[in-house]
Amino acid sequence: MKEMSRPRTRTLPSLADALDAHCARLAACRRCGHESAIAPIVSQSRAPRAMLVGQAPGQTETTGGKPFAGRAGRTLFRWLERAGLDEPTARELLYIAAITRCYPGPHPAGRGDRVPSPAERARCADWLDDELRIIRPALVIPVGRLAIDRFLGPQPLDAVVGGEHTIEGDWGRAMAIPLPHPSGASSWVHQSNNRALLERALDLLGQRLGTTAGARSVA
């Protein structure tokens, strides 16, 4: 499979400048009324080769300011190692975005984090829309149900994970390779043939990025 190219029709300095300005605006956002206690999490990548879109930051991220810094992040980066990306490389090559950018709080049932409400998702949506227009990615990696629904519509995970899907918008056209949510609260990957679907998705991801480093099973 042909290795994917750099972000289309953008020189790296202008892309980096645009992302710097965008992330400065995002970091200052308080439109949900969280004040300074809960600030949006921003990506460190300034020369991304793809976009990874999650659901929302977890509680751990509120103290470190870095996306996927908690337990779910450790699982995600372990998966990405299967695709040939160690964590520092992944943070450099993947612009990490999310459906919402602030920690939504704990789940009322006491397990995991609360799913952002439709109103919260709507208030935050233009940040992702702007990032898609700035980066114009050739590859998008939606992680978890909310992100997958945003790009592919509501479908069963086993119908989309393990495949490549063409997506498009006013920002252009891209290939999407969805991944399940890496949270310990999700049992999907442990059911039926789902681990094999995850393996297939990571193989496709490594091929698209040109980073596959040999066959090694997901832990």
N, C-alpha and C positions, 0 to 999 in steps of 0.2 A: 504494500500500500504506500502511496506517495506520502512523503513527510510533509506535514502542514507548514505553511509559510508564516512569516511574521505578520502582525496586524496589517490589514490591507490599506494601501494608499496613504499611510501615515509615516512620516519619518519619526525615528525614535525620540529625538529631542522634543519635537512638537507634541508627541503623544505623552511623554513624561510631564511636560509643562501643563498640558490639559488635565492630566490625572492629579497633579499636585494641586491645581486650583480647585478641581472638583472635590478632592478629599478634604481640603481646608474648609470648604462650604459644608460638607457632610459632617465633619467633626464639630462644627459649631451649631448643628441643627438641634433645636429643642421643641420642635413642633408638637410633640406628644406631651409636653409639660413635665418631662422627667427632671428638668433643671440640670445641675452639674453632677448629681449623684450617679446618673446613668447616662453616659454619653455614647454616641454611635461608634461602632467599631469600623476601622478603615483598613484597606489592604495596603501592603508595603510594595507590591509589584508596580513598576513603572515602565517595564518593557514586556508586557504579558504576551504569551503565545496562545492563551486560551483564557476563558472565564469559568470559574467554579462558583456556582450559586447555591447557597445553603438556605436554611429556614430562618434562623435568628441566632444571635449570640447566646451563649449560656452564662451562668453566674460567674464562672471562672474568668470569662473574657472581660467582665466589668472591672477587674483589678489590673489586668495586663494590657488591655487595649489591642490585643492581637487576635484575629479570628481563628477559631478552632484551636484554642489553647488548652482546653480541658480534656476530659476522658474521651468524649466523642471524637475530638481532634486527634488524639493518639491513635484511635482505631482508624480514622480516615487516612492518616499519613502512613500507617502500616499497610493499608490497601494500596495507596499510591506507590509505595515502594515496589509492590508487585508489578506496577506499570513502569518501573525504572526511575521513579522520582523520589529521592530522599526529601526530608522535610525542608531543608534550606533551599533546595532546587525548586521544589513545588511552590514555595512562597515567592520565589523570584519569578517563575515562569507562568504562574496562574494568578490572575487577578481574582481575589476571593471576595465575592459579593454575597448578598442575602436578600431574601424577600422583605424582612424588616431588619433594622440595624441596631436596635437597642434590646437589652435583655428584657423579655416580657414578664419575668417573674416565675415562681414555681407553679407547677400544676396543682390545681385544687385538691387532687387526690393524693398528693404527696409524693408522686413518683415522676421524676423528670421535670421538664420545664413546661410552662403553659404555652399552648399554641397561640400565636398572635391572632387577634380578632380580625374579622374582615375590615373593620374601620381602621385598625392599625396598619394592615397591609395596604389599604388604599392610600393612607397618608404618606406611606414610605415608597410607594411604587415608582415615583418619578426619579428617585435616586438610581434605581436599576435601569430605568429607561434611558437616563442620561449616560450611564456607563456603557450601555450597549451602543449608543450613538458615537461616543468618544472612541471606543476600542474597535468597534465593528469586528467582533471576533469571528474567526473561521471555525472555532470549536467552543461549544458551551457544555459544561458538565453540571447538570442539575442534580443536587444531592437532597434526597428526601421528598416526601409527598408534596409539600407546598411548592417547592421549586419545579418539580416535574409537572405539576398541574399548570404552573405559570407558562411553561413552554410547550407542553404536549397535550394539555387538557386532562380531565379526570379519566384515568385508565388504571387497571390493575397493574401493580408493580411488575408482576411476572410477564406482562405483555409488552413492557418497554425496556426493563433492565436486561442487558445482554445484547442490545441492538443499537444501531445507528439510525438517527431520525433527522430528516431535513426540517429546519425551522426557519422562519423568516419574519421580518417586521420592517418598519420604516428605516431601520438601521442597516438592513441587508439580509443576507442568507447565511446560515451556518449549519454545521452538523452538531447534533446533540447526542451525547452518550451519558444517559442517566445512571446514577448510583443510588442504592438505598440509603436511608439515614443511618449513620454509624452509631447512634445513641444506643446505650445498653438497654433502654426502655423498649427498643424495637426488636422483635424476635423474628422478623421476616427472613433474615439471611440464614437462620437455622432451620427453616422449614423446607421440606420436600427437596426439590432440585434447585433451590434458590441460590445456594452457594456456587453452583456451577454457572448460573447466570451472572453472578458477580464476577467470577473468574473471567468469563467471556467479555464482560464490559471492560475489565482492566486490561485484557489483551488488546482490545480495540483501542483503548486510550493510549497504551504504549505505542501501538502502531501509528496512530494519528500524530503523536508527538515525536515519534522517532526515538523513543527512550527505552523500549522494551529491553530488559536485561536478563533474558532467559526465563524458563518456566519455573516458577516457585509458587507454591500454593498459598492462598490467603490464610493467615493465622486467625 
